[in-house]
Amino acid sequence: MADSPLDSWVGGRIQRVSQRGTNAIRLDLFHPQAPLPSRRSRWLISATPEASGIHPSSEPHQNAPNPPIFCLWLRTRILNGRVAQWAQLHPRVQEVTIDQLKDERVQRFHL
């Protein structure tokens, strides 16, 4: 498959996780080795039928007053984790592997 814009963000740290509606999660990434001025990037993970996948986002961050339970759960798992790998498994199937250091061991999550 063709290179993705997300490939350049492998190694980036997840700084913020928010949930937009019932079918979308937004991740804010920071990568110290990324070229200036864009060391920060926003990515939208969408499960809607018409726009499923992982897409760059330019929308400002908006936290819900009461984040959904799934968003809170996801924050406890991947916040401050690093993007370890990106894979395009199929035209509509993408996988992001996130490594998170917890209790002096690495936990790996696949989105």
PyMOL commands that set and color helices and strands:
alter all, ss='L'
color gray80, all
select helices_A, chain A and resi 5-9+69-78
alter helices_A, ss='H'
color red, helices_A
select strands_A, chain A and resi 13-19+24-30+40-46+53-56+82-90+93-102+105-110
alter strands_A, ss='S'
color yellow, strands_A
deselect
rebuild
show_as cartoon
